[in-house]
Amino acid sequence: MLEVHNVSRSFAERLVLDDVNFTVPRGALTGFVGANGAGKTTTMRIIMGLLQASSGAVSLDGKPLESGTRPHFGYMPEERGLYPKQPIIDQLVYLGQLHSLSRSDARRRAMELLARFGLDDRAKSKLESLSLGNQQRVQVAAALLHEPAVLILDEPFSGLDPLAVDAMSSILRDYASRGVPVLFSSHQLDLLDVLVDHLVIIQDGRILANASAETLRSSQATRHKLSLGADAGWLREEPGVEVIDISGSRALVNFQTESDSQRVLREALSLGTVTEFAIHRPALADIYREIIK
Ligand SMILES: Nc1ncnc2c1ncn2[C@@H]1O[C@H](COP(=O)(O)OP(=O)(O)OP(=O)(O)O)[C@@H](O)[C@H]1O
């Protein structure tokens, strides 16, 4: 597991990371979310050793990272790293050689990855001639050339269409399932529920959550979704019921006890139709919105 311990960083006098602590477990996909300027890229650069922390440390499997261990990390920077006007294969081979692969191994590995991403027939094309989604796949291929032990991706989903999102998701899942810690930042909250096993939330340089998706979901009181035949406003007056939201005949509530829920169900049935009375599984996007409030 990758761990960030008590990392702080200032630029000039401004503290942009304030005692940041979180984990990126093996075998799970970890999402890193927060508003623009929250500190995601700065944290990722510190993990990669591209930027120094003012204080704190990063460790892998309990061992503090030294410069020698970073080459085994794969990184897709926010500004992307590849040149638009150069042939894809040349750039990948060059990068592979920078990671100490021989020229022939770098070429073989690059072609393997391009084939896996369905792009082997474009190997000689200039990067700029590919669609944005395919360019992004090549950028990920660049991060995977040397079989990284850790994968850090800054907004790998930005600008991708739904099919490209699916393809990128399956690439990341595949790496996570091989036991590689994978950390990616994203502003696409709708992706969290389908993709993320572990979530780290940052706001103004402080970590507000660092937990598995299941822990975050179960930390919310069990909510019920009700759809009635008529206005649900009467629920506001019921004892043992905390109303989260009412919109016409639909409501989202917390019941204090199981017997409150059964009593309200009987009450609702005595008043008319009940078309839905179900436990509501919170979306991670909603949990995120609540946590950053
Ligand atoms: N080199 C720098 N010099 C001065 N300030 C910086 C520098 N790099 C980042 N910052 C500031 O640090 C804060 C965190 O920036 P960072 O890029 O890490 O946020 P982010 O969460 O990645 O944002 P976004 O989602 O917009 O990419 C911002 O206020 C930014 O302006």
The ligand as a Gaussian input file, in Angstrom:
#p B3LYP/6-31G(d) Opt

LIG

0 1
 N        4.069000      26.122000      -8.588000
 C        3.119000      26.741000      -7.877000
 N        3.309000      27.992000      -7.390000
 C        2.364000      28.615000      -6.658000
 N        1.163000      28.083000      -6.356000
 C        0.911000      26.853000      -6.811000
 C        1.866000      26.106000      -7.596000
 N        1.331000      24.895000      -7.903000
 C        0.096000      24.877000      -7.345000
 N       -0.152000      26.032000      -6.690000
 C       -1.387000      26.375000      -5.943000
 O       -1.671000      25.284000      -5.078000
 C       -3.068000      25.085000      -4.976000
 C       -3.371000      23.634000      -5.293000
 O       -3.185000      23.428000      -6.688000
 P       -3.337000      22.002000      -7.375000
 O       -2.958000      22.171000      -8.814000
 O       -2.599000      21.001000      -6.582000
 O       -4.906000      21.756000      -7.233000
 P       -5.815000      20.653000      -7.940000
 O       -6.658000      20.075000      -6.866000
 O       -4.981000      19.707000      -8.734000
 O       -6.701000      21.548000      -8.904000
 P       -7.381000      21.203000     -10.337000
 O       -8.526000      20.288000     -10.038000
 O       -7.825000      22.548000     -10.821000
 O       -6.328000      20.579000     -11.212000
 C       -3.717000      26.074000      -5.936000
 O       -4.183000      27.169000      -5.206000
 C       -2.595000      26.456000      -6.856000
 O       -2.770000      27.762000      -7.332000

